[in-house]
Amino acid sequence: MNSEFQTLAALALVALAATWLTRRAFAKKQNPGCGSDCGCTSKKVSAVPRRP
């Protein structure tokens, strides 16, 4: 392999990695809950004072 091909291959690999990292950084974060279209309500529990 000549040095020109290695340079182009390295630049292509760096561009691919930079694109992947950028898309991953700006991707919409999904909620780790049960899913997006399940229709379930939030499982967040309200703070209820305890009886002594």
C-alpha positions as CSV (number, residue, x, y, z in Angstrom):
1,M,0.0,0.0,0.0
2,N,1.3,3.4,-0.9
3,S,1.2,6.3,1.6
4,E,-1.4,8.2,-0.4
5,F,-3.9,5.4,-0.1
6,Q,-3.2,5.1,3.7
7,T,-3.7,8.8,4.1
8,L,-7.1,8.7,2.4
9,A,-8.2,5.6,4.3
10,A,-7.2,7.2,7.6
11,L,-9.1,10.4,6.7
12,A,-12.2,8.4,5.7
13,L,-12.1,6.4,9.0
14,V,-11.7,9.6,11.0
15,A,-14.6,11.2,9.2
16,L,-16.8,8.2,9.7
17,A,-16.0,8.1,13.4
18,A,-16.7,11.8,13.8
19,T,-20.0,11.5,12.0
20,W,-21.0,8.5,14.2
21,L,-20.0,10.4,17.4
22,T,-21.8,13.5,16.4
23,R,-25.1,11.7,15.5
24,R,-24.9,9.8,18.8
25,A,-24.4,12.9,20.8
26,F,-27.4,14.7,19.2
27,A,-29.7,11.7,19.0
28,K,-33.0,11.9,20.8
29,K,-32.6,10.2,24.1
30,Q,-35.2,7.5,24.6
31,N,-36.9,7.0,28.0
32,P,-35.6,3.7,29.5
33,G,-39.2,2.9,30.7
34,C,-41.7,0.5,29.2
35,G,-41.8,2.0,25.7
36,S,-43.1,5.0,23.7
37,D,-46.5,3.9,22.6
38,C,-47.7,1.6,25.4
39,G,-50.3,4.1,26.8
40,C,-49.2,3.5,30.4
41,T,-49.2,6.2,33.0
42,S,-46.1,7.4,34.8
43,K,-45.0,5.3,37.7
44,K,-43.8,8.3,39.6
45,V,-44.9,8.0,43.2
46,S,-45.9,11.2,45.0
47,A,-44.4,12.0,48.4
48,V,-46.9,10.9,51.0
49,P,-46.1,11.7,54.6
50,R,-45.8,8.6,56.8
51,R,-47.7,8.1,59.9
52,P,-45.7,7.8,63.1
